[in-house]
Amino acid sequence: MAASPSTGSVSFQGGIRCLRLLFLLGFFFALSLTLFTSAESLQSASERVALYLFTRQDTLWLGLGCVTIMVLLTTVGRRNFGISAWFLCLPSLPRLVAVMTLATLLVTATGVHVVYHDYALSLDEFLARFQAQTWLGGHVLAPLKAEWADMAPALQPTFMRYDLAHGIWGPAYRPMAAALIALFELVHLGKYSNAILAAGCLPVLAALARRLWPAEGQAPALAVFLLASAPQFLITASTPYAMTAHLFFSLLWLWFFLRGGVGGHIGAALTGLVAVGLHQINVHPFFVLPFLLSLLSDRRLRLAAAYALWYAAVLVFWVLWRDIVTIIIATNEVTSAAEGQAFLKQITFLLERHSTSDLAYWLANLFRFFAWQNLILSPLLFVALMHWRQAPRPVRLLAWGIALSLLPYLLLMPSQGHGWGYRYLHPHLGSFALIAVYGWLQLKASLEAEALERARRLLFMLAAVSVLIGLPLRAVQVERFVAPFATSSAYIAALPNDVVLVDGLDTWFGIDLVRNDPFLERGPKVLEANRLTDAALDRLCRRRVALVDFETLQRFGMTVMPRSPGVREAARRELRRTLQQHGCLPS
């Protein structure tokens, strides 16, 4: 039964107040962090980059959002400018989903170069390309040459697994996101893999909206617009992050599952096999869990048991996949489940790393997520929440999936590190869009004509501000942050030396500039200077060696770590003295 007009009006006004309050609280929280926490403090530990990006990128947009909302609320009733007509006709235009899909592909592919400099900023992104190169070289795990084996931690210091007994190494992540990059690279489109997957998300999302609301012709276009206009979605699609692949396979899994039948459930099972192995093992299971539990309440026990057995096998496989591969390729049998042990140790380590600063990360994640979406998302979500009892069952299950997926990040990884928006919720952007579409449909059904016209007008203006101001602002912010890293990395790769030693201690994220191809065949070998033994230095210094430290990297805009000049200079002198003793640098 449709809600009464007064209920619809109250829920929409509540949604706008929610948006205004969200941006106001976010602005003051970001401003307080900026005023009372120095940049040096935020740059003193790698996990604090999440708070640094929140203060430096989101303060401005949260403030602009507050002003925009107040201005629009006072002016929206004065003149129409044909806005209501636009709002009504645009979702009904033929092939609009196809147009937005093509536009998304063009924007994100352009962003690969213009915004992201065709660079892999974080090690999550770089190691995806590292693993893709390994796949393209005909290996699942790259062979590590014996002459470099004892220097593996200096060749790639972070998020790696080294198996020196079998002479192999590779990223600590699951490999399927990298396999997708490699697959696209077979036709020379590897750098655009996420742009292509992002564009692929949109027709799948439109199909889901049509399935949920077959009588609502505007639902598919609105769902696609909400996703395609979100800066988080577009910027992330210009990066090598695995989160775009997670989003695509989440939507694809949902389409198969809702289709049902033998073909639908087989398709969902195979999609799940790939999705669990994309990057982090927790992402997909928490998305699908509410839907699988719903099978129990429907008494579809055989299907629920089949899914349970399938996902149990899939999870075991992806937890132990590196051990399985090692057993297959090694000359002698592996007798211990090393990867399983490492997985348990990682969980224990993360559980022990809690502090009061977690609250700051949780708040920053919340505000950062909504600050990187279209402004109309929040009020529509609020309306959907106010009409929750009438929501279609899949919509409610999507919401439960969002809530469950937050649990491991709240408990284990409160800081996301690098990321645009809140990337841990990226696989659920389609869920948010569908829930918001339900909110809009409730508004249509419950508002009187005059109130509905005002709502359309306000939503259209908020959406226009998001696309015309918010998206370009985000693109500029991301480009300015990425550019120094991309330039520094290009400089190091172009050096004519055989070996480049990077002093990563005094440059913020300088250690991330230590990058090599998996087979150690191209360019100079780049190593972290402070992780080398005397024996390794004796061997390296027989080659042409260059040292890159904070003094060099500052020229490209890299930031010096917050250490006192005296301590920094003393460490620099000690490193140079050590390198001179081994013949790496002239005396």
C-alpha positions as CSV (number, residue, x, y, z in Angstrom):
1,M,0.0,0.0,0.0
2,A,1.4,3.4,-0.9
3,A,2.3,5.7,1.9
4,S,0.3,8.8,2.6
5,P,1.3,12.1,0.9
6,S,2.4,13.5,4.3
7,T,4.6,10.5,5.0
8,G,6.3,10.9,1.6
9,S,6.9,14.6,2.2
10,V,8.2,14.1,5.6
11,S,10.6,11.3,4.5
12,F,12.0,13.5,1.6
13,Q,12.5,16.5,3.9
14,G,14.2,14.1,6.3
15,G,16.4,12.9,3.5
16,I,17.5,16.4,2.7
17,R,18.1,17.2,6.4
18,C,20.1,14.0,6.6
19,L,22.3,15.1,3.7
20,R,22.8,18.5,5.1
21,L,23.7,17.1,8.6
22,L,26.0,14.5,7.1
23,F,28.0,17.2,5.1
24,L,27.9,19.6,8.0
25,L,29.3,17.1,10.6
26,G,31.8,15.8,8.0
27,F,33.0,19.3,7.3
28,F,33.5,20.2,11.0
29,F,35.2,16.8,11.7
30,A,37.6,17.3,8.7
31,L,38.2,20.9,9.7
32,S,39.0,19.9,13.3
33,L,41.4,17.3,12.1
34,T,43.1,19.9,9.8
35,L,43.4,22.5,12.6
36,F,44.4,20.2,15.5
37,T,46.4,17.5,13.7
38,S,49.5,18.5,11.7
39,A,50.3,17.2,8.3
40,E,53.5,15.8,9.8
41,S,51.6,13.8,12.3
42,L,49.3,12.3,9.6
43,Q,52.3,11.4,7.5
44,S,54.2,9.8,10.3
45,A,52.6,6.3,9.8
46,S,51.4,4.8,6.5
47,E,47.9,3.9,7.7
48,R,47.2,7.6,8.5
49,V,47.2,8.4,4.8
50,A,43.4,7.7,5.1
51,L,43.0,10.6,7.5
52,Y,45.5,12.8,5.5
53,L,43.4,12.3,2.3
54,F,40.2,13.0,4.2
55,T,41.4,16.3,5.5
56,R,43.2,17.4,2.3
57,Q,40.6,16.3,-0.2
58,D,37.2,16.2,1.5
59,T,37.2,19.4,3.6
60,L,36.6,21.6,0.6
61,W,33.9,19.5,-1.0
62,L,32.1,18.9,2.3
63,G,32.1,22.7,2.9
64,L,30.9,23.4,-0.7
65,G,28.2,20.8,-0.3
66,C,26.8,22.5,2.8
67,V,26.7,25.8,1.0
68,T,25.2,24.3,-2.1
69,I,22.4,22.5,-0.2
70,M,21.4,25.7,1.7
71,V,21.4,27.8,-1.5
72,L,19.3,25.3,-3.4
73,L,16.8,24.9,-0.6
74,T,16.2,28.7,-0.7
75,T,16.1,29.0,-4.5
76,V,14.5,25.8,-5.7
77,G,10.9,27.1,-5.5
78,R,11.4,30.3,-7.5
79,R,11.8,29.2,-11.1
80,N,11.6,25.9,-12.9
81,F,13.8,26.4,-15.9
82,G,12.3,23.2,-17.4
83,I,14.1,21.1,-14.8
84,S,11.1,18.9,-14.1
85,A,10.7,18.1,-17.7
86,W,14.4,17.2,-18.0
87,F,14.1,15.0,-14.9
88,L,11.1,13.2,-16.4
89,C,12.3,12.8,-20.0
90,L,16.0,11.9,-19.5
91,P,15.5,8.4,-17.9
92,S,12.9,7.6,-20.6
93,L,15.2,8.4,-23.6
94,P,15.9,5.4,-25.8
95,R,19.3,3.8,-25.4
96,L,20.2,6.1,-22.5
97,V,21.8,3.3,-20.6
98,A,24.0,2.5,-23.7
99,V,25.0,6.2,-23.9
100,M,25.9,6.4,-20.2
101,T,27.9,3.1,-20.6
102,L,29.9,4.5,-23.5
103,A,30.4,7.8,-21.7
104,T,31.7,5.9,-18.6
105,L,34.1,3.9,-20.8
106,L,35.5,7.1,-22.4
107,V,35.7,9.0,-19.2
108,T,37.5,6.3,-17.2
109,A,39.8,5.3,-20.1
110,T,40.8,9.0,-20.4
111,G,41.3,9.1,-16.7
112,V,43.8,6.3,-16.8
113,H,46.2,8.8,-18.5
114,V,45.0,12.3,-17.6
115,V,44.2,11.7,-14.0
116,Y,46.2,8.7,-13.0
117,H,49.2,9.0,-15.3
118,D,48.9,5.3,-16.2
119,Y,50.4,4.6,-12.8
120,A,49.8,2.1,-10.0
121,L,49.9,4.4,-7.0
122,S,49.5,1.9,-4.1
123,L,51.2,-1.4,-3.7
124,D,47.7,-3.1,-4.0
125,E,47.6,-1.6,-7.5
126,F,51.2,-2.2,-8.5
127,L,51.1,-5.9,-7.3
128,A,48.1,-6.5,-9.4
129,R,50.1,-5.5,-12.4
130,F,53.1,-7.5,-11.1
131,Q,50.9,-10.6,-10.9
132,A,49.5,-9.9,-14.4
133,Q,53.0,-9.8,-15.8
134,T,53.6,-13.1,-14.1
135,W,50.5,-14.6,-15.8
136,L,51.6,-13.2,-19.1
137,G,55.0,-14.7,-18.7
138,G,53.4,-18.2,-18.4
139,H,53.6,-18.6,-14.6
140,V,51.2,-18.5,-11.7
141,L,54.1,-17.6,-9.3
142,A,57.2,-15.9,-10.7
143,P,60.5,-17.8,-10.5
144,L,63.0,-15.9,-8.4
145,K,66.6,-16.0,-9.8
146,A,69.1,-17.5,-7.3
147,E,71.4,-14.5,-7.5
148,W,68.6,-12.3,-6.2
149,A,67.0,-14.7,-3.7
150,D,68.6,-13.4,-0.6
151,M,67.7,-9.8,-1.6
152,A,64.0,-10.5,-2.2
153,P,62.8,-8.4,0.7
154,A,64.8,-5.4,-0.6
155,L,63.5,-6.0,-4.2
156,Q,59.9,-5.8,-3.0
157,P,59.5,-5.1,0.7
158,T,55.8,-5.1,1.3
159,F,52.8,-7.4,0.7
160,M,54.8,-10.2,-0.8
161,R,55.3,-13.9,-0.2
162,Y,58.8,-15.2,-0.7
163,D,59.4,-19.0,-1.1
164,L,63.2,-19.1,-1.2
165,A,63.2,-22.9,-0.8
166,H,61.5,-23.3,-4.2
167,G,62.8,-20.1,-5.8
168,I,59.4,-18.4,-6.3
169,W,57.8,-15.2,-5.2
170,G,54.5,-13.4,-5.6
171,P,52.0,-10.9,-4.1
172,A,50.2,-11.8,-0.9
173,Y,46.8,-11.3,-2.6
174,R,44.6,-13.7,-4.6
175,P,45.4,-13.6,-8.3
176,M,42.2,-13.4,-10.3
177,A,42.0,-9.5,-10.6
178,A,45.5,-9.7,-12.0
179,A,44.4,-12.5,-14.3
180,L,41.7,-10.1,-15.7
181,I,44.4,-7.5,-16.4
182,A,46.5,-10.1,-18.2
183,L,43.4,-11.3,-20.2
184,F,42.8,-7.8,-21.4
185,E,46.5,-7.3,-22.1
186,L,46.4,-10.1,-24.6
187,V,44.6,-7.5,-26.8
188,H,46.7,-4.7,-25.5
189,L,44.0,-3.3,-23.3
190,G,45.4,-4.3,-19.9
191,K,45.7,-0.7,-18.6
192,Y,42.0,-0.2,-19.4
193,S,40.7,-3.4,-17.8
194,N,38.9,-1.6,-15.0
195,A,37.5,1.0,-17.4
196,I,36.0,-1.8,-19.4
197,L,34.7,-3.6,-16.3
198,A,33.2,-0.4,-15.0
199,A,31.3,0.1,-18.3
200,G,30.2,-3.5,-18.0
201,C,28.7,-2.9,-14.6
202,L,26.1,-0.5,-16.0
203,P,24.1,-2.8,-18.3
204,V,24.1,-5.5,-15.6
205,L,22.9,-3.0,-13.1
206,A,20.2,-1.8,-15.5
207,A,19.1,-5.5,-16.0
208,L,18.8,-5.9,-12.2
209,A,16.7,-2.8,-11.9
210,R,14.4,-4.1,-14.7
211,R,14.1,-7.4,-12.9
212,L,13.2,-5.7,-9.6
213,W,10.8,-3.2,-11.0
214,P,9.6,-4.4,-14.4
215,A,6.8,-1.8,-14.5
216,E,9.0,1.2,-13.8
217,G,10.6,2.3,-17.0
218,Q,12.8,5.0,-15.3
219,A,14.4,2.6,-12.8
220,P,17.2,1.2,-15.0
221,A,18.4,4.6,-16.2
222,L,18.2,6.1,-12.7
223,A,20.2,3.2,-11.2
224,V,22.8,3.5,-13.9
225,F,23.0,7.3,-13.5
226,L,23.5,7.0,-9.7
227,L,26.5,4.7,-10.2
228,A,28.0,6.3,-13.3
229,S,27.9,9.8,-11.8
230,A,29.7,8.8,-8.6
231,P,33.3,10.2,-8.5
232,Q,34.4,7.1,-6.5
233,F,33.2,4.8,-9.2
234,L,34.7,6.7,-12.1
235,I,38.1,7.5,-10.5
236,T,38.6,4.0,-9.2
237,A,37.8,2.7,-12.6
238,S,40.8,4.6,-13.9
239,T,43.1,2.8,-11.4
240,P,44.3,-0.8,-11.3
241,Y,42.5,-1.4,-7.9
242,A,40.7,-4.8,-7.7
243,M,37.6,-3.1,-6.3
244,T,36.1,-2.4,-9.8
245,A,36.3,-6.1,-10.6
246,H,34.7,-6.9,-7.2
247,L,31.8,-4.6,-8.1
248,F,31.3,-6.1,-11.6
249,F,31.3,-9.7,-10.3
250,S,29.0,-8.8,-7.3
251,L,26.4,-7.4,-9.8
252,L,26.9,-10.4,-12.2
253,W,26.5,-12.9,-9.3
254,L,23.3,-11.1,-8.2
255,W,21.9,-11.2,-11.7
256,F,22.5,-15.0,-12.0
257,F,21.1,-15.7,-8.5
258,L,17.9,-13.7,-9.1
259,R,17.5,-15.4,-12.5
260,G,17.4,-18.7,-10.7
261,G,17.0,-22.1,-12.3
262,V,19.8,-24.5,-13.0
263,G,21.6,-22.2,-15.4
264,G,21.3,-19.2,-13.0
265,H,22.7,-21.0,-10.0
266,I,25.5,-22.6,-11.9
267,G,26.4,-19.2,-13.3
268,A,26.3,-17.7,-9.7
269,A,28.5,-20.5,-8.4
270,L,31.1,-20.0,-11.2
271,T,31.0,-16.3,-10.7
272,G,31.6,-16.8,-7.0
273,L,34.7,-18.9,-7.7
274,V,36.2,-16.0,-9.6
275,A,35.0,-13.4,-7.2
276,V,36.4,-14.9,-4.0
277,G,39.8,-15.2,-5.7
278,L,40.0,-11.6,-7.0
279,H,41.9,-9.9,-4.2
280,Q,40.8,-10.2,-0.5
281,I,39.0,-13.3,0.4
282,N,36.3,-11.7,2.6
283,V,34.7,-9.4,0.0
284,H,32.5,-11.7,-1.9
285,P,31.3,-14.1,0.8
286,F,29.9,-11.2,2.9
287,F,28.0,-9.9,-0.1
288,V,26.3,-13.1,-0.9
289,L,25.7,-14.4,2.7
290,P,22.3,-12.7,3.2
291,F,21.0,-14.2,-0.1
292,L,22.3,-17.7,0.8
293,L,20.7,-17.5,4.2
294,S,17.4,-16.5,2.6
295,L,17.4,-19.9,1.0
296,L,17.0,-21.4,4.5
297,S,14.0,-19.3,5.3
298,D,12.5,-20.3,2.0
299,R,13.1,-23.9,2.9
300,R,15.2,-24.5,-0.2
301,L,17.4,-26.7,1.8
302,R,19.0,-28.7,-1.0
303,L,20.0,-25.5,-2.9
304,A,21.3,-23.9,0.4
305,A,23.4,-27.1,1.1
306,A,24.8,-27.1,-2.5
307,Y,25.9,-23.4,-2.1
308,A,27.3,-24.1,1.3
309,L,29.4,-27.0,0.1
310,W,30.5,-25.1,-3.0
311,Y,31.6,-22.0,-1.1
312,A,33.3,-24.0,1.6
313,A,35.4,-25.7,-1.1
314,V,36.0,-22.3,-2.8
315,L,37.2,-20.7,0.4
316,V,39.5,-23.5,1.3
317,F,41.0,-23.4,-2.2
318,W,41.6,-19.7,-2.2
319,V,43.1,-19.7,1.3
320,L,45.5,-22.4,0.3
321,W,45.9,-21.6,-3.4
322,R,49.6,-20.7,-3.1
323,D,50.4,-23.9,-1.3
324,I,48.5,-25.9,-4.0
325,V,50.4,-24.1,-6.8
326,T,53.7,-24.7,-5.0
327,I,52.9,-28.4,-4.7
328,I,52.2,-28.6,-8.4
329,I,55.3,-26.7,-9.6
330,A,57.9,-27.6,-6.9
331,T,60.3,-30.4,-7.4
332,N,59.8,-31.7,-3.9
333,E,56.6,-32.0,-1.9
334,V,55.4,-29.2,0.3
335,T,54.5,-30.7,3.7
336,S,53.0,-27.7,5.6
337,A,50.1,-25.4,4.7
338,A,52.2,-22.3,4.8
339,E,49.6,-20.1,3.2
340,G,46.9,-21.2,5.6
341,Q,49.2,-20.4,8.6
342,A,50.1,-17.0,7.1
343,F,46.3,-16.3,6.7
344,L,45.6,-17.1,10.4
345,K,48.6,-15.0,11.6
346,Q,47.4,-12.1,9.6
347,I,44.0,-12.2,11.2
348,T,45.6,-12.5,14.7
349,F,47.9,-9.5,13.9
350,L,45.0,-7.3,12.7
351,L,42.8,-8.2,15.7
352,E,45.6,-7.0,18.1
353,R,45.9,-3.6,16.4
354,H,43.1,-1.7,18.0
355,S,43.2,1.8,19.6
356,T,41.1,4.8,20.2
357,S,42.2,6.2,16.8
358,D,39.9,3.6,15.2
359,L,36.9,5.9,15.9
360,A,38.6,8.6,13.8
361,Y,39.0,6.2,10.9
362,W,35.4,5.0,11.1
363,L,34.1,8.6,11.0
364,A,36.4,9.5,8.2
365,N,35.4,6.4,6.2
366,L,31.7,7.3,6.6
367,F,32.0,10.9,5.6
368,R,34.5,10.1,2.8
369,F,32.2,7.5,1.3
370,F,29.2,9.9,1.0
371,A,31.4,12.8,-0.1
372,W,32.5,10.7,-3.1
373,Q,29.0,9.9,-4.3
374,N,26.4,11.8,-6.2
375,L,24.7,14.2,-3.7
376,I,21.2,12.7,-4.4
377,L,22.2,9.3,-3.1
378,S,22.0,10.1,0.6
379,P,18.4,11.6,0.6
380,L,17.1,8.7,-1.6
381,L,18.7,6.2,0.8
382,F,17.0,7.9,3.7
383,V,13.6,7.7,2.0
384,A,14.2,4.0,1.3
385,L,15.0,3.5,4.9
386,M,11.8,5.2,6.0
387,H,9.8,2.8,3.8
388,W,11.8,-0.2,4.7
389,R,9.0,-2.6,5.5
390,Q,7.6,-2.3,1.9
391,A,11.0,-2.8,0.3
392,P,11.4,-5.8,-2.1
393,R,13.2,-8.6,-0.5
394,P,16.3,-8.4,-2.7
395,V,16.7,-4.7,-1.7
396,R,16.6,-5.6,2.0
397,L,19.1,-8.4,1.4
398,L,21.4,-6.0,-0.4
399,A,21.3,-3.7,2.7
400,W,22.2,-6.6,4.9
401,G,25.1,-7.4,2.6
402,I,26.4,-3.9,3.1
403,A,26.1,-4.1,6.9
404,L,27.8,-7.5,7.1
405,S,30.6,-6.5,4.7
406,L,31.6,-3.6,7.0
407,L,32.3,-6.0,10.0
408,P,35.7,-7.2,9.0
409,Y,36.9,-3.7,8.2
410,L,35.5,-2.2,11.4
411,L,37.2,-5.0,13.4
412,L,40.4,-5.7,11.4
413,M,41.2,-2.8,9.0
414,P,39.7,0.5,10.2
415,S,42.1,2.4,8.0
416,Q,41.8,1.8,4.3
417,G,45.2,3.4,3.5
418,H,45.1,4.9,0.0
419,G,41.8,5.0,-1.8
420,W,39.3,7.4,-3.4
421,G,36.1,7.6,-1.4
422,Y,35.8,4.5,0.8
423,R,37.0,1.7,-1.4
424,Y,36.0,-1.1,1.0
425,L,32.4,-0.4,0.2
426,H,33.1,-0.2,-3.5
427,P,31.8,-3.7,-4.3
428,H,28.4,-2.4,-2.9
429,L,28.0,0.7,-5.0
430,G,25.5,-1.1,-7.2
431,S,23.6,-2.1,-4.0
432,F,23.4,1.5,-2.9
433,A,22.2,2.5,-6.3
434,L,19.4,0.0,-6.3
435,I,18.3,0.9,-2.7
436,A,18.3,4.6,-3.8
437,V,16.1,3.7,-6.8
438,Y,13.6,2.1,-4.4
439,G,13.7,5.4,-2.4
440,W,12.8,7.4,-5.5
441,L,10.0,5.1,-6.5
442,Q,8.5,5.5,-3.0
443,L,8.7,9.3,-3.4
444,K,6.8,9.0,-6.7
445,A,4.1,7.0,-5.2
446,S,3.7,9.0,-2.0
447,L,4.2,12.7,-2.9
448,E,1.5,15.0,-4.3
449,A,2.1,16.6,-7.7
450,E,3.4,19.9,-6.4
451,A,5.7,18.4,-3.8
452,L,6.9,15.8,-6.3
453,E,7.8,18.6,-8.8
454,R,9.8,20.4,-6.1
455,A,11.6,17.2,-5.2
456,R,12.5,16.5,-8.8
457,R,13.8,20.0,-9.2
458,L,16.0,19.8,-6.1
459,L,17.3,16.4,-6.9
460,F,18.2,17.5,-10.5
461,M,20.1,20.5,-9.2
462,L,22.0,18.4,-6.6
463,A,22.9,15.9,-9.3
464,A,24.1,18.7,-11.7
465,V,26.3,20.1,-9.0
466,S,27.8,16.6,-8.3
467,V,28.6,16.0,-12.0
468,L,29.6,19.5,-13.1
469,I,31.6,20.6,-10.0
470,G,32.2,17.6,-7.8
471,L,33.6,15.2,-10.4
472,P,36.1,17.7,-12.0
473,L,37.2,18.7,-8.5
474,R,37.9,15.1,-7.5
475,A,39.8,14.5,-10.7
476,V,42.1,17.5,-10.1
477,Q,42.7,16.4,-6.5
478,V,43.6,12.8,-7.4
479,E,45.9,14.0,-10.2
480,R,47.8,16.3,-8.0
481,F,48.3,13.6,-5.4
482,V,49.4,10.9,-7.9
483,A,51.6,13.0,-10.1
484,P,54.7,13.2,-7.8
485,F,54.7,9.5,-7.3
486,A,54.3,8.8,-11.1
487,T,57.1,11.3,-12.0
488,S,59.5,9.9,-9.3
489,S,58.9,6.3,-10.4
490,A,59.4,7.2,-14.1
491,Y,62.7,8.9,-13.1
492,I,64.0,5.9,-11.3
493,A,63.0,3.5,-14.1
494,A,64.8,5.7,-16.7
495,L,68.2,5.8,-14.8
496,P,71.0,4.2,-16.9
497,N,72.4,2.3,-13.9
498,D,72.3,-1.5,-13.3
499,V,71.1,-1.0,-9.8
500,V,69.1,1.8,-8.1
501,L,69.1,1.9,-4.3
502,V,66.1,3.9,-2.9
503,D,66.4,5.3,0.6
504,G,62.7,4.9,1.5
505,L,63.0,5.9,5.2
506,D,62.9,9.7,4.8
507,T,60.3,10.0,2.0
508,W,56.6,9.6,2.6
509,F,55.7,6.3,0.9
510,G,59.2,6.3,-0.6
511,I,59.3,2.6,-0.1
512,D,56.5,2.2,-2.6
513,L,58.9,3.4,-5.3
514,V,60.8,0.2,-5.0
515,R,59.3,-1.7,-8.0
516,N,60.6,-4.4,-10.3
517,D,59.2,-6.7,-12.9
518,P,58.5,-10.2,-11.6
519,F,61.2,-11.8,-13.7
520,L,63.8,-9.1,-13.0
521,E,64.6,-8.7,-16.7
522,R,63.7,-5.0,-17.5
523,G,65.3,-1.7,-16.4
524,P,67.6,-1.2,-13.4
525,K,67.0,-3.4,-10.4
526,V,65.5,-1.2,-7.7
527,L,66.1,-2.1,-4.1
528,E,65.4,-0.6,-0.7
529,A,68.8,0.6,0.5
530,N,68.2,0.0,4.2
531,R,67.3,-3.7,3.8
532,L,70.5,-5.0,2.3
533,T,73.1,-7.1,4.1
534,D,76.8,-6.5,3.8
535,A,77.2,-9.5,1.6
536,A,74.5,-8.3,-0.7
537,L,76.1,-4.9,-1.0
538,D,79.4,-6.4,-1.8
539,R,77.8,-8.2,-4.8
540,L,75.7,-5.2,-5.9
541,C,78.5,-2.7,-5.8
542,R,80.3,-4.5,-8.5
543,R,77.7,-3.0,-10.8
544,R,76.8,0.6,-11.7
545,V,74.8,1.8,-8.7
546,A,72.8,4.9,-8.2
547,L,71.3,6.1,-4.9
548,V,68.0,7.9,-4.8
549,D,67.1,9.6,-1.5
550,F,64.7,12.3,-0.2
551,E,66.9,15.1,-1.6
552,T,66.4,13.8,-5.2
553,L,62.7,12.9,-4.7
554,Q,61.8,16.3,-3.3
555,R,62.5,17.8,-6.7
556,F,59.5,15.8,-8.0
557,G,57.2,17.0,-5.3
558,M,57.6,14.0,-2.9
559,T,57.1,14.7,0.8
560,V,59.9,14.3,3.4
561,M,59.0,12.3,6.4
562,P,58.6,14.2,9.7
563,R,62.0,13.6,11.3
564,S,64.2,16.3,12.8
565,P,66.8,17.6,10.3
566,G,69.6,16.4,12.6
567,V,68.3,12.8,12.8
568,R,67.6,12.8,9.0
569,E,71.1,14.1,8.1
570,A,72.8,11.7,10.5
571,A,70.9,8.7,9.0
572,R,71.8,9.9,5.5
573,R,75.5,10.2,6.3
574,E,75.5,6.7,7.8
575,L,73.9,5.2,4.8
576,R,76.3,6.9,2.4
577,R,79.2,5.9,4.6
578,T,78.1,2.2,4.4
579,L,77.6,2.4,0.6
580,Q,81.0,4.0,0.2
581,Q,82.7,1.2,2.2
582,H,81.2,-1.4,-0.1
583,G,82.2,0.6,-3.2
584,C,78.6,1.5,-4.3
585,L,79.4,5.3,-4.1
586,P,82.7,7.2,-4.6
587,S,84.4,8.2,-1.4
